[in-house]
Amino acid sequence: MSKISVINLPHEETYLGFGICIEPNPDQYNEGFAWSISKDDEEYDCGLDFEVQQALEAAYKAIEKLIS
């Protein structure tokens, strides 16, 4: 798993054939980082976490759950 920082956002990478995107929460009144996973122009899951590294870990876990 790569280590990312807030400075490097938005962050995009591929894991097990799925695209991961992490960006600051678009809701300006709430903190956190939004993550989503997609493949072939279809979004499979998304979420919100307080820390950027937690968002990346959540995206990885969601992908692993999808393929298991």
DRENDREN-579564 format. One record per residue: residue number from 1; y, z negated, x of N, C-alpha, C in turn. Coordinates in steps of 0.02 Angstrom, whole numbers, plus 50000, padded with zeros to 5 digits. Example, Ala and Ser with C-alpha at 12.3 -4.5 7.8 and 13.67 -1.06 7.14 Angstrom:
KOLKOL  nr nnorth   nup neast canorth  caup caeast cnorth   cup ceast
KOLKOL   1  49716 49610 50660   49775 49610  50615  49835 49610 50660
KOLKOL   2  49888 49646 50642   49947 49643  50684  50002 49606 50645
This chain:
KOLKOL  nr nnorth   nup neast canorth  caup caeast cnorth   cup ceast
KOLKOL   1  49942 50000 50042   50000 50000  50000  50062 50000 50044
KOLKOL   2  50108 50042 50027   50169 50046  50067  50216 49989 50049
KOLKOL   3  50259 49972 50095   50309 49920  50085  50375 49956 50070
KOLKOL   4  50405 49942 50013   50468 49975  49996  50522 49922 49986
KOLKOL   5  50583 49944 49992   50640 49898  49982  50687 49928 49930
KOLKOL   6  50731 49886 49905   50779 49907  49854  50821 49965 49879
KOLKOL   7  50835 49967 49944   50876 50019  49973  50843 50088 49965
KOLKOL   8  50777 50090 49964   50740 50153  49961  50726 50177 49890
KOLKOL   9  50762 50152 49841   50749 50171  49771  50793 50229 49750
KOLKOL  10  50771 50272 49705   50706 50271  49673  50650 50289 49723
KOLKOL  11  50592 50262 49710   50534 50272  49753  50481 50312 49716
KOLKOL  12  50455 50364 49748   50402 50404  49719  50346 50412 49770
KOLKOL  13  50284 50404 49747   50227 50416  49789  50167 50435 49746
KOLKOL  14  50114 50457 49778   50053 50476  49744  49998 50429 49765
KOLKOL  15  49959 50406 49716   49903 50361  49729  49845 50382 49685
KOLKOL  16  49789 50401 49716   49729 50423  49681  49743 50479 49631
KOLKOL  17  49788 50523 49649   49804 50580  49607  49857 50568 49554
KOLKOL  18  49882 50508 49548   49933 50491  49499  50000 50482 49534
KOLKOL  19  50053 50502 49502   50120 50492  49529  50147 50425 49508
KOLKOL  20  50177 50390 49555   50209 50325  49541  50283 50334 49552
KOLKOL  21  50322 50308 49505   50395 50308  49512  50420 50238 49499
KOLKOL  22  50461 50213 49545   50491 50147  49537  50566 50155 49546
KOLKOL  23  50604 50125 49499   50676 50129  49501  50706 50065 49474
KOLKOL  24  50770 50052 49489   50801 49993  49459  50799 49997 49383
KOLKOL  25  50795 49940 49351   50793 49938  49278  50854 49974 49250
KOLKOL  26  50843 50024 49207   50899 50061  49179  50943 50019 49131
KOLKOL  27  50917 49963 49108   50955 49918  49065  51003 49877 49109
KOLKOL  28  51066 49893 49107   51114 49861  49152  51123 49787 49140
KOLKOL  29  51099 49761 49084   51106 49690  49069  51047 49647 49091
KOLKOL  30  50994 49679 49114   50935 49643  49137  50917 49666 49208
KOLKOL  31  50894 49618 49247   50872 49635  49315  50801 49662 49313
KOLKOL  32  50777 49682 49371   50708 49703  49377  50702 49776 49396
KOLKOL  33  50639 49797 49399   50623 49864  49422  50572 49895 49375
KOLKOL  34  50588 49954 49351   50544 49991  49306  50496 50033 49347
KOLKOL  35  50433 50034 49326   50383 50077  49359  50348 50118 49306
KOLKOL  36  50324 50176 49327   50285 50219  49282  50234 50257 49323
KOLKOL  37  50179 50273 49290   50127 50315  49322  50116 50376 49278
KOLKOL  38  50108 50433 49311   50099 50496  49274  50053 50543 49311
KOLKOL  39  50028 50591 49273   49986 50643  49302  49990 50704 49256
KOLKOL  40  49999 50762 49285   50003 50824  49246  50055 50820 49190
KOLKOL  41  50115 50796 49207   50171 50792  49161  50159 50745 49101
KOLKOL  42  50112 50698 49107   50099 50650  49054  50104 50580 49083
KOLKOL  43  50143 50537 49050   50150 50468  49073  50092 50427 49044
KOLKOL  44  50058 50391 49088   50000 50352  49068  50015 50279 49057
KOLKOL  45  50062 50252 49094   50079 50181  49088  50147 50169 49119
KOLKOL  46  50178 50113 49100   50242 50095  49128  50252 50020 49120
KOLKOL  47  50299 49992 49156   50312 49921  49150  50376 49901 49185
KOLKOL  48  50387 49836 49186   50448 49808  49215  50429 49744 49252
KOLKOL  49  50451 49738 49314   50439 49679  49354  50503 49656 49387
KOLKOL  50  50505 49592 49406   50565 49563  49436  50576 49585 49509
KOLKOL  51  50522 49596 49546   50526 49615  49616  50499 49686 49625
KOLKOL  52  50528 49723 49671   50508 49792  49682  50435 49797 49706
KOLKOL  53  50414 49751 49749   50345 49752  49773  50295 49735 49717
KOLKOL  54  50315 49691 49672   50272 49676  49614  50264 49738 49570
KOLKOL  55  50317 49776 49563   50314 49837  49523  50265 49887 49553
KOLKOL  56  50266 49894 49619   50219 49939  49653  50147 49915 49644
KOLKOL  57  50136 49851 49652   50069 49823  49643  50044 49833 49572
KOLKOL  58  50088 49823 49523   50069 49832  49453  50050 49905 49439
KOLKOL  59  50087 49952 49469   50072 50023  49460  50004 50039 49491
KOLKOL  60  49990 50013 49550   49925 50024  49582  49868 49997 49539
KOLKOL  61  49877 49937 49513   49825 49906  49471  49814 49946 49407
KOLKOL  62  49868 49972 49377   49862 50011  49316  49823 50076 49330
KOLKOL  63  49835 50107 49386   49798 50168  49404  49725 50152 49415
KOLKOL  64  49711 50098 49452   49641 50079  49464  49605 50064 49399
KOLKOL  65  49638 50034 49352   49608 50020  49286  49594 50085 49248
KOLKOL  66  49640 50133 49253   49630 50197  49219  49569 50235 49243
KOLKOL  67  49557 50232 49309   49502 50272  49336  49436 50234 49338
KOLKOL  68  49436 50171 49320   49372 50133  49322  49332 50142 49259
